[in-house]
Amino acid sequence: RNFIKMIPAACAGLAIAPALFAAPATVSESDPAAAALNYKANAKAVKSPKYAAGQACKNCNFYQGATGSANGPCPLFAGKLVSSNGWCSAYAKKA
């Protein structure tokens, strides 16, 4: 009996399990937070007076991706993935 009572809970757990282990989403340039920070996935496309050549997410203090990875999480975008070659106006050179 107890086993039969637990079946609905087990099915519900299996239904949400993929969402728990899914990779974080990649931030899009149209995301409200990205637009507010002028995020561009390709730093070479940036047209901002704050941008200086050589600045990119991969050498920003906020970037949490592994060295050499194509993208990584950024706390400024709620943990979403940003391009390592991207840029935003909150850029802070990694020490």
Secondary structure, DSSP 8 states (H G I E B T S, - for coil): -HHHHHHHHHHHHHHHHHHHHS---B--TTSHHHHHTT-BSSGGG---TT--TT--GGGBTT--S-TT-SEEE-GGGTT-EEETT-B-TT--B--
